[in-house]
């Protein structure tokens, strides 16, 4: 099933395989610009993932990009590392967390 909205993409990430989030204990803020953009807080703790709309907690890392690029990335059309290198994806805060997140986002 094709993902067509940011909400669907984030919900898929939130519902991802618990094995993918093992060892991650952090709050991540997604700050997405453009149509269908906005802010979402993803809390990963003890192998569970909780998604909330808005900036609801202090984030260890903020991931900023356009909503369109985020959708492309979650559908495998845009490589996260390539997006970062091209300046389409900006990361503020814990860079080691960004590396761990690659497996969840792709």
ChimeraX commands (.cxc) that place a marker at each C-alpha (Angstrom):
marker #1 position 0.00,0.00,0.00 radius 0.5
marker #1 position 1.40,3.38,-0.99 radius 0.5
marker #1 position 1.87,5.91,1.75 radius 0.5
marker #1 position 0.41,9.24,0.72 radius 0.5
marker #1 position 0.49,11.39,3.87 radius 0.5
marker #1 position 3.07,12.35,6.47 radius 0.5
marker #1 position 0.77,10.96,9.17 radius 0.5
marker #1 position 0.71,7.53,7.46 radius 0.5
marker #1 position 4.49,7.55,7.05 radius 0.5
marker #1 position 5.08,8.45,10.69 radius 0.5
marker #1 position 2.52,5.90,11.89 radius 0.5
marker #1 position 4.33,3.23,9.87 radius 0.5
marker #1 position 7.60,4.23,11.56 radius 0.5
marker #1 position 5.91,4.20,14.97 radius 0.5
marker #1 position 4.57,0.73,14.28 radius 0.5
marker #1 position 7.84,-0.62,12.94 radius 0.5
marker #1 position 9.42,-3.87,14.07 radius 0.5
marker #1 position 10.43,-3.59,17.77 radius 0.5
marker #1 position 13.79,-5.21,16.91 radius 0.5
marker #1 position 14.61,-2.13,14.80 radius 0.5
marker #1 position 14.35,0.18,17.82 radius 0.5
marker #1 position 16.23,-2.02,20.31 radius 0.5
marker #1 position 18.94,0.01,22.02 radius 0.5
marker #1 position 17.38,3.34,21.07 radius 0.5
marker #1 position 16.07,5.42,23.96 radius 0.5
marker #1 position 15.38,8.93,22.73 radius 0.5
marker #1 position 12.95,11.65,21.75 radius 0.5
marker #1 position 13.12,12.68,18.09 radius 0.5
marker #1 position 11.42,15.72,16.61 radius 0.5
marker #1 position 10.40,15.64,12.95 radius 0.5
marker #1 position 10.16,19.22,11.67 radius 0.5
marker #1 position 8.70,18.96,8.16 radius 0.5
marker #1 position 8.11,21.96,5.91 radius 0.5
marker #1 position 5.79,22.54,2.97 radius 0.5
marker #1 position 2.41,21.00,2.14 radius 0.5
marker #1 position 1.31,18.42,4.74 radius 0.5
marker #1 position 4.26,19.47,6.93 radius 0.5
marker #1 position 4.32,20.18,10.63 radius 0.5
marker #1 position 6.03,18.93,13.76 radius 0.5
marker #1 position 5.76,15.45,15.23 radius 0.5
marker #1 position 7.46,13.99,18.29 radius 0.5
marker #1 position 8.58,10.36,18.21 radius 0.5
marker #1 position 9.49,8.86,21.58 radius 0.5
marker #1 position 11.43,5.59,21.55 radius 0.5
marker #1 position 11.79,3.93,24.94 radius 0.5
marker #1 position 12.19,0.32,26.07 radius 0.5
marker #1 position 11.47,-1.07,22.59 radius 0.5
marker #1 position 8.24,0.90,22.16 radius 0.5
marker #1 position 7.56,3.84,19.90 radius 0.5
marker #1 position 5.02,6.59,20.58 radius 0.5
marker #1 position 4.07,9.25,18.04 radius 0.5
marker #1 position 2.47,12.59,18.97 radius 0.5
marker #1 position 1.59,15.54,16.78 radius 0.5
marker #1 position 3.41,18.72,17.76 radius 0.5
marker #1 position 6.54,19.34,19.79 radius 0.5
marker #1 position 5.58,17.52,22.99 radius 0.5
marker #1 position 8.95,16.82,24.65 radius 0.5
marker #1 position 12.56,17.99,24.62 radius 0.5
marker #1 position 14.19,16.24,21.66 radius 0.5
marker #1 position 17.62,14.61,21.65 radius 0.5
marker #1 position 17.62,15.08,17.88 radius 0.5
marker #1 position 15.65,17.18,15.40 radius 0.5
marker #1 position 15.27,15.96,11.84 radius 0.5
marker #1 position 14.29,18.79,9.45 radius 0.5
marker #1 position 13.32,18.39,5.80 radius 0.5
marker #1 position 10.49,19.04,3.38 radius 0.5
marker #1 position 7.39,16.88,3.77 radius 0.5
marker #1 position 7.73,15.76,0.12 radius 0.5
marker #1 position 11.33,14.60,0.63 radius 0.5
marker #1 position 10.36,12.84,3.87 radius 0.5
marker #1 position 7.61,10.91,2.06 radius 0.5
marker #1 position 10.07,9.97,-0.71 radius 0.5
marker #1 position 12.56,8.79,1.90 radius 0.5
marker #1 position 10.05,6.63,3.77 radius 0.5
marker #1 position 9.00,5.02,0.48 radius 0.5
marker #1 position 12.58,4.14,-0.44 radius 0.5
marker #1 position 12.77,6.69,-3.26 radius 0.5
marker #1 position 15.30,8.89,-1.46 radius 0.5
marker #1 position 18.29,7.48,0.41 radius 0.5
marker #1 position 18.61,9.08,3.90 radius 0.5
marker #1 position 22.40,9.48,3.59 radius 0.5
marker #1 position 22.08,10.98,0.08 radius 0.5
marker #1 position 19.39,13.37,1.35 radius 0.5
marker #1 position 21.72,14.46,4.16 radius 0.5
marker #1 position 24.68,14.94,1.81 radius 0.5
marker #1 position 22.52,16.97,-0.64 radius 0.5
marker #1 position 21.30,19.24,2.17 radius 0.5
marker #1 position 17.70,18.01,1.86 radius 0.5
marker #1 position 17.86,16.51,5.36 radius 0.5
marker #1 position 19.19,18.49,8.31 radius 0.5
marker #1 position 19.97,16.92,11.66 radius 0.5
marker #1 position 20.41,18.91,14.87 radius 0.5
marker #1 position 21.47,17.24,18.09 radius 0.5
marker #1 position 22.65,13.65,18.52 radius 0.5
marker #1 position 24.24,12.55,15.22 radius 0.5
marker #1 position 24.83,8.98,16.46 radius 0.5
marker #1 position 21.07,8.72,16.93 radius 0.5
marker #1 position 20.58,9.78,13.31 radius 0.5
marker #1 position 22.74,6.85,12.20 radius 0.5
marker #1 position 20.65,4.42,14.29 radius 0.5
marker #1 position 17.45,5.87,12.82 radius 0.5
marker #1 position 18.39,4.95,9.25 radius 0.5
marker #1 position 17.08,1.40,9.71 radius 0.5
marker #1 position 13.72,2.70,10.95 radius 0.5
marker #1 position 13.27,5.34,8.24 radius 0.5
marker #1 position 14.16,3.23,5.22 radius 0.5
marker link #1:1,2 radius 0.2
marker link #1:2,3 radius 0.2
marker link #1:3,4 radius 0.2
marker link #1:4,5 radius 0.2
marker link #1:5,6 radius 0.2
marker link #1:6,7 radius 0.2
marker link #1:7,8 radius 0.2
marker link #1:8,9 radius 0.2
marker link #1:9,10 radius 0.2
marker link #1:10,11 radius 0.2
marker link #1:11,12 radius 0.2
marker link #1:12,13 radius 0.2
marker link #1:13,14 radius 0.2
marker link #1:14,15 radius 0.2
marker link #1:15,16 radius 0.2
marker link #1:16,17 radius 0.2
marker link #1:17,18 radius 0.2
marker link #1:18,19 radius 0.2
marker link #1:19,20 radius 0.2
marker link #1:20,21 radius 0.2
marker link #1:21,22 radius 0.2
marker link #1:22,23 radius 0.2
marker link #1:23,24 radius 0.2
marker link #1:24,25 radius 0.2
marker link #1:25,26 radius 0.2
marker link #1:26,27 radius 0.2
marker link #1:27,28 radius 0.2
marker link #1:28,29 radius 0.2
marker link #1:29,30 radius 0.2
marker link #1:30,31 radius 0.2
marker link #1:31,32 radius 0.2
marker link #1:32,33 radius 0.2
marker link #1:33,34 radius 0.2
marker link #1:34,35 radius 0.2
marker link #1:35,36 radius 0.2
marker link #1:36,37 radius 0.2
marker link #1:37,38 radius 0.2
marker link #1:38,39 radius 0.2
marker link #1:39,40 radius 0.2
marker link #1:40,41 radius 0.2
marker link #1:41,42 radius 0.2
marker link #1:42,43 radius 0.2
marker link #1:43,44 radius 0.2
marker link #1:44,45 radius 0.2
marker link #1:45,46 radius 0.2
marker link #1:46,47 radius 0.2
marker link #1:47,48 radius 0.2
marker link #1:48,49 radius 0.2
marker link #1:49,50 radius 0.2
marker link #1:50,51 radius 0.2
marker link #1:51,52 radius 0.2
marker link #1:52,53 radius 0.2
marker link #1:53,54 radius 0.2
marker link #1:54,55 radius 0.2
marker link #1:55,56 radius 0.2
marker link #1:56,57 radius 0.2
marker link #1:57,58 radius 0.2
marker link #1:58,59 radius 0.2
marker link #1:59,60 radius 0.2
marker link #1:60,61 radius 0.2
marker link #1:61,62 radius 0.2
marker link #1:62,63 radius 0.2
marker link #1:63,64 radius 0.2
marker link #1:64,65 radius 0.2
marker link #1:65,66 radius 0.2
marker link #1:66,67 radius 0.2
marker link #1:67,68 radius 0.2
marker link #1:68,69 radius 0.2
marker link #1:69,70 radius 0.2
marker link #1:70,71 radius 0.2
marker link #1:71,72 radius 0.2
marker link #1:72,73 radius 0.2
marker link #1:73,74 radius 0.2
marker link #1:74,75 radius 0.2
marker link #1:75,76 radius 0.2
marker link #1:76,77 radius 0.2
marker link #1:77,78 radius 0.2
marker link #1:78,79 radius 0.2
marker link #1:79,80 radius 0.2
marker link #1:80,81 radius 0.2
marker link #1:81,82 radius 0.2
marker link #1:82,83 radius 0.2
marker link #1:83,84 radius 0.2
marker link #1:84,85 radius 0.2
marker link #1:85,86 radius 0.2
marker link #1:86,87 radius 0.2
marker link #1:87,88 radius 0.2
marker link #1:88,89 radius 0.2
marker link #1:89,90 radius 0.2
marker link #1:90,91 radius 0.2
marker link #1:91,92 radius 0.2
marker link #1:92,93 radius 0.2
marker link #1:93,94 radius 0.2
marker link #1:94,95 radius 0.2
marker link #1:95,96 radius 0.2
marker link #1:96,97 radius 0.2
marker link #1:97,98 radius 0.2
marker link #1:98,99 radius 0.2
marker link #1:99,100 radius 0.2
marker link #1:100,101 radius 0.2
marker link #1:101,102 radius 0.2
marker link #1:102,103 radius 0.2
marker link #1:103,104 radius 0.2
marker link #1:104,105 radius 0.2
marker link #1:105,106 radius 0.2
view
